[in-house]
């Protein structure tokens, strides 16, 4: 089983970011080998410039998986493939 890495990019006070985090957390309960990092666009000028209009952004192994809303079923399928 391979490991996978998720990165959630958002900012404090963002309700869509909170919604995305809730979906990701629920899905991750089934994937022990997947790690999650959270980054704020307020802490990184490059991330702010790149993603300010798209947060939340979810990266899977460094590639954009979702912007704005995270679909639990799609994320689960992608993680199953990534960790197979």
Backbone as a ProteinNet text record, in pm:
[ID]
protein_1_A
[PRIMARY]
XXXXXXXXXXXXXXXXXXXXXXXXXXXXXXXXXXXXXXXXXXXXXXXXXXXXXXXXXXXXXXXXXXXXXXXXXXXXXXXXXXXX
[TERTIARY]
84.5	0	88.6	63.5	141.6	84.9	170.5	126	82.7	-6.7	-50.9	-49.9	-39.1	-34.3	-138.9	-220.6	-317.3	-269.6	-292.3	-263.5	-388.5	-440	-556.5	-508.9	-533.6	-491.7	-615.8	-612.3	-726.1	-682.9	-774	-741.4	-841.7	-803	-895	-1019.2	-1132.7	-1256.4	-1325.2	-1277.1	-1333.7	-1430.4	-1559.8	-1657.6	-1643.4	-1606.5	-1584.3	-1464.1	-1363	-1245.5	-1285.5	-1372	-1420.8	-1500.2	-1583.4	-1660.8	-1568.2	-1467	-1372	-1297.1	-1253.2	-1180.9	-1267	-1395.7	-1486.2	-1498.9	-1512.8	-1522.5	-1392.8	-1279.8	-1149.6	-1127.7	-1159.2	-1140.3	-1225.1	-1347.7	-1435.9	-1380.1	-1337.1	-1283.1	-1153.5	-1068.5	-939.2	-950.4	-1064.4	-1083.8	-1065.2	-1081.6	-1067.3	-929.8	-837.5	-707.4	-594.6	-542.2	-436.6	-306	-277.8	-148.1	-146.5	-257.9	-265.6	-238.9	-150.9	-123.6	-194	-223.3	-288.4	-208.4	-172.7	-112.1	-210.9	-215.9	-299	-209.7	-232.4	-156.4	-253.7	-213.1	-295.1	-233.4	-318	-268.8	-224.8	-263.6	-222.7	-78.2	-24.2	112	214.7	170.4	261	219.2	302.5	268.4	249	329.2	318	185.5	149	20	-95	-82	-185.7	-205	-95.2	-103.1	-163.6	-124.3	-168.5	-313.8	-358.6	-487	-590.4	-564.3	-653.8	-799.4	-823.3	-960.1	-1017	-942	-984.8	-998.7	-969.8	-970.3	-1111.4	-1120.7	-1011.9	-965	-839	-778.3	-726.4	-758.3	-709.1	-612.9	-489.7	-389.4	-376.4	-362.3	-333.2	-197.5	-102	36.1	88.1	56.6	109.2	33.7	-71.8	-150.9	-290.9	-346.1	-479.9	-581.2	-654.6	-761.1	-897	-916.6	-1042	-1014.4	-1104.2	-1110.5	-1253.5	-1268.2	-1394.2	-1469.8	-1502.6	-1580.5	-1514.4	-1516.8	-1458.1	-1571.8	-1570.8	-1668.5	-1612.5	-1680	-1629	-1608.5	-1702.7	-1691	-1573.5	-1556.1	-1443.4	-1310.8	-1303.1	-1180.8	-1151.7	-1252	-1233.8	-1180.1	-1239.1	-1191.7	-1048.3	-1013.8	-878.3	-777.8	-817.3	-727.1	-711.9	-819.1	-807.9	-707.1	-712.8	-618.1	-476.2	-462.7	-330.3	-261.5	-340.4	-281.6	-279.2	-325.5	-329.2	-190.2
-118.4	0	124.2	215.4	338.2	445.9	540	655.6	764.9	848.7	963.3	1084.1	1201	1325	1422.3	1471.7	1575.9	1706.6	1814.2	1948.1	2032.2	2086.7	2173.3	2316.9	2396.5	2536.4	2623.2	2708.4	2795.2	2912.8	2958.7	3066	3061.7	3115	3119.9	3202.2	3158.5	3232.7	3205.7	3110.9	3076.3	2959.4	2984.2	2877.6	2762.8	2791.2	2682.8	2597.8	2662.3	2589.5	2496.9	2547	2464.5	2345.1	2369	2260.6	2157.1	2204.5	2113.9	2031	2094.8	2024.2	1913.6	1941.1	1841.3	1720.1	1743.1	1632.8	1552.8	1622.4	1555.3	1473	1529.4	1458.7	1332	1340.2	1223.7	1115	1151.8	1054	994.2	1076.9	1028.4	925.4	917.8	818.3	677	659	527.5	504.6	600	591.1	625.6	525.6	548.8	597.4	560.2	594.3	733.2	803.6	935.4	1043.5	1136.9	1249.8	1374.4	1464.3	1590.7	1705.1	1799.2	1925.1	2036	2136.8	2252.9	2375	2452.9	2575.3	2691.6	2807.1	2927.7	3022	3075.7	3174	3302.5	3320.7	3439.8	3429.8	3308	3285.9	3272.8	3273.1	3246.9	3332.3	3430	3523	3452	3350.1	3277.3	3200.7	3135.9	3066	3165.6	3279.6	3382.6	3426.3	3455.6	3501.3	3394	3269.9	3162	3120.9	3120.3	3059.1	3150.7	3279.5	3368.2	3360.6	3340.5	3335.8	3194.9	3095.2	2956.1	2878.2	2937.8	2859.8	2814.5	2699.1	2608.3	2530.1	2495.1	2411.7	2286.2	2171.6	2045.8	1985	1961.4	1897.1	1751.7	1663.9	1523.5	1495.3	1463.5	1440.3	1556.2	1678.3	1798.3	1849.2	1779.6	1821.6	1861.2	1964.1	2011.3	1899	1870.2	1769.7	1837.9	1938.3	2012.6	2158.7	2244.1	2381.7	2407.5	2494.1	2539.7	2433.7	2322.5	2218.9	2083.4	2002.7	1869	1767.3	1684.6	1577.2	1453.1	1406.2	1294.9	1168.2	1135.9	1013.6	1021.5	1135.5	1152.3	1143.4	1208.3	1203.4	1060.4	988.7	850.7	764.6	777.7	701.4	735.2	862.5	905.4	851.9	852.1	800.2	648.8	580	435	404.3	481.1	462	498.2	608.9	658	569	496.5	413.9	265.4	231.4	89	33.9
0	0	0	-92.2	-103.8	-12.9	20.3	98.4	2	46.2	-32	60	-1.4	75.9	23.5	114	81.9	142.2	69.8	119.8	98.7	206.9	200.4	215.8	113.9	113.7	131.5	232.1	260.2	344.1	428.6	522.9	637	751.7	865.6	832.2	885.4	865.1	733	656.8	526.4	546	527.2	551.8	452.7	328.7	233.1	273.8	331.7	381.3	495.8	583.8	694.4	641.6	540.8	480.3	416.7	344.4	278.9	382.6	490.2	596.8	655.4	675.3	732.5	640.4	511.5	415.6	413.9	405.3	400.9	527.1	642	768.8	774.1	728.2	726.4	635.6	515.7	420.5	473.4	534.1	582	694.5	758.6	864.3	809.9	679	615.5	552.9	567.2	499.9	596.9	663.7	762.6	701.5	577.2	517.7	452.5	455.9	392.1	496.2	460.6	549.1	497.5	588.3	554.2	612.3	526.8	569.4	536	621.4	594	583.4	479.4	456.2	441.2	490.8	479.6	377.3	291.6	194.5	263	389.2	463	511.4	512.9	560.9	449.8	324.9	212.8	93.3	58.1	-50.2	-183.6	-210.7	-337.5	-344.1	-234.6	-232.2	-245.5	-178.9	-187.9	-332.3	-398.6	-537.3	-628.4	-607.1	-694.6	-670.2	-543.3	-510.7	-446.9	-434.9	-359.8	-407.5	-535.1	-587.6	-591.2	-546.7	-563.3	-433.1	-318.5	-195.2	-159.5	-97.5	-64.9	-187.3	-182.3	-285.1	-215.7	-272.2	-218.9	-319.1	-273.7	-356.9	-314.4	-411.9	-386	-447.9	-363.3	-407.7	-492.8	-447.6	-511	-632.2	-671.4	-788.3	-744	-808.3	-772.7	-793.7	-687.5	-694	-698	-616.5	-610.4	-578.9	-626	-578.4	-531.9	-437.4	-378.8	-300.2	-359.2	-289.7	-309.3	-204.7	-210.8	-214.5	-317.3	-330.7	-261.8	-158	-77.9	-160.4	-247	-326.9	-423.2	-487.1	-580.2	-504.9	-389	-309.4	-265.9	-221.5	-177.4	-292.5	-409.7	-527.4	-560.4	-556.2	-588.8	-486.1	-359.4	-255.4	-266.6	-302.6	-323.3	-433.4	-542.5	-652.5	-609.6	-537	-497.9	-395.8	-317.3	-212.3	-247.3	-365.7	-407.3	-432.1
[MASK]
++++++++++++++++++++++++++++++++++++++++++++++++++++++++++++++++++++++++++++++++++++

